[in-house]
Amino acid sequence: MQADLAGARYPLFEVLNMAKAVTIKVKLVSTADTGFYYVAKKNSRTMTDKLVKKKYDPVARKHVEFKESKIK
């Protein structure tokens, strides 16, 4: 078994104990139904509710609310 892990950069116990990422990517979709969206990062532990931001929609050419949806 030692011969199999000889080329490994990290010991096996350190790789198994790595933490999960706290930030996730979310898609902010325009409420003007233009199909335009932004991609933003969100801390999933501190911000448990859906993200809503008012940003510029270049298709509608005005500021509208963008609501969070999943990235597929």
C-alpha positions as YAML, in Angstrom:
chain: A
units: angstrom
residues:
- id: 1
  name: MET
  ca: [0.00, 0.00, 0.00]
- id: 2
  name: GLN
  ca: [2.88, 2.38, 0.65]
- id: 3
  name: ALA
  ca: [4.07, 1.98, -2.94]
- id: 4
  name: ASP
  ca: [0.69, 3.19, -4.22]
- id: 5
  name: LEU
  ca: [0.82, 6.41, -2.19]
- id: 6
  name: ALA
  ca: [4.50, 7.17, -2.78]
- id: 7
  name: GLY
  ca: [3.73, 9.73, -5.50]
- id: 8
  name: ALA
  ca: [0.94, 11.48, -3.56]
- id: 9
  name: ARG
  ca: [1.54, 15.11, -2.67]
- id: 10
  name: TYR
  ca: [-0.46, 15.08, 0.56]
- id: 11
  name: PRO
  ca: [-0.88, 12.43, 3.21]
- id: 12
  name: LEU
  ca: [-4.16, 10.57, 2.91]
- id: 13
  name: PHE
  ca: [-5.62, 11.77, 6.24]
- id: 14
  name: GLU
  ca: [-5.26, 15.46, 5.26]
- id: 15
  name: VAL
  ca: [-7.10, 15.04, 1.97]
- id: 16
  name: LEU
  ca: [-10.07, 13.34, 3.61]
- id: 17
  name: ASN
  ca: [-10.49, 16.09, 6.22]
- id: 18
  name: MET
  ca: [-10.73, 19.06, 3.86]
- id: 19
  name: ALA
  ca: [-13.57, 21.49, 4.53]
- id: 20
  name: LYS
  ca: [-16.41, 22.18, 2.12]
- id: 21
  name: ALA
  ca: [-16.61, 25.58, 0.45]
- id: 22
  name: VAL
  ca: [-18.88, 28.06, 2.23]
- id: 23
  name: THR
  ca: [-19.59, 30.22, -0.82]
- id: 24
  name: ILE
  ca: [-21.77, 29.00, -3.67]
- id: 25
  name: LYS
  ca: [-22.52, 30.49, -7.07]
- id: 26
  name: VAL
  ca: [-26.09, 31.58, -7.73]
- id: 27
  name: LYS
  ca: [-27.84, 32.87, -10.82]
- id: 28
  name: LEU
  ca: [-29.64, 36.21, -10.51]
- id: 29
  name: VAL
  ca: [-32.46, 36.24, -13.09]
- id: 30
  name: SER
  ca: [-34.17, 39.45, -14.20]
- id: 31
  name: THR
  ca: [-37.78, 39.95, -13.09]
- id: 32
  name: ALA
  ca: [-38.44, 41.84, -16.35]
- id: 33
  name: ASP
  ca: [-38.54, 38.42, -18.13]
- id: 34
  name: THR
  ca: [-35.85, 39.37, -20.63]
- id: 35
  name: GLY
  ca: [-33.78, 36.25, -19.99]
- id: 36
  name: PHE
  ca: [-30.79, 38.29, -18.83]
- id: 37
  name: TYR
  ca: [-28.98, 37.10, -15.70]
- id: 38
  name: TYR
  ca: [-25.96, 37.77, -13.52]
- id: 39
  name: VAL
  ca: [-23.86, 35.20, -11.64]
- id: 40
  name: ALA
  ca: [-23.01, 36.05, -8.03]
- id: 41
  name: LYS
  ca: [-21.38, 34.38, -5.04]
- id: 42
  name: LYS
  ca: [-23.27, 33.90, -1.82]
- id: 43
  name: ASN
  ca: [-22.28, 32.67, 1.63]
- id: 44
  name: SER
  ca: [-24.73, 29.81, 2.13]
- id: 45
  name: ARG
  ca: [-24.28, 29.70, 5.92]
- id: 46
  name: THR
  ca: [-24.98, 33.34, 6.74]
- id: 47
  name: MET
  ca: [-27.46, 34.16, 3.95]
- id: 48
  name: THR
  ca: [-30.04, 31.40, 4.08]
- id: 49
  name: ASP
  ca: [-32.83, 33.32, 2.33]
- id: 50
  name: LYS
  ca: [-33.08, 33.94, -1.42]
- id: 51
  name: LEU
  ca: [-30.90, 36.75, -2.74]
- id: 52
  name: VAL
  ca: [-32.68, 39.76, -4.33]
- id: 53
  name: LYS
  ca: [-30.72, 42.67, -5.81]
- id: 54
  name: LYS
  ca: [-31.66, 45.66, -7.89]
- id: 55
  name: LYS
  ca: [-29.30, 45.79, -10.89]
- id: 56
  name: TYR
  ca: [-29.21, 47.06, -14.45]
- id: 57
  name: ASP
  ca: [-30.85, 44.97, -17.17]
- id: 58
  name: PRO
  ca: [-29.33, 45.96, -20.54]
- id: 59
  name: VAL
  ca: [-32.11, 44.26, -22.52]
- id: 60
  name: ALA
  ca: [-34.86, 46.21, -20.74]
- id: 61
  name: ARG
  ca: [-32.49, 49.23, -20.46]
- id: 62
  name: LYS
  ca: [-33.44, 50.01, -16.88]
- id: 63
  name: HIS
  ca: [-32.78, 48.92, -13.30]
- id: 64
  name: VAL
  ca: [-34.95, 45.99, -12.19]
- id: 65
  name: GLU
  ca: [-34.92, 43.43, -9.39]
- id: 66
  name: PHE
  ca: [-32.94, 40.25, -9.95]
- id: 67
  name: LYS
  ca: [-33.95, 37.16, -7.96]
- id: 68
  name: GLU
  ca: [-31.86, 34.12, -7.13]
- id: 69
  name: SER
  ca: [-32.26, 30.83, -8.94]
- id: 70
  name: LYS
  ca: [-30.15, 27.69, -9.24]
- id: 71
  name: ILE
  ca: [-27.33, 27.35, -11.76]
- id: 72
  name: LYS
  ca: [-28.06, 24.32, -13.95]
...
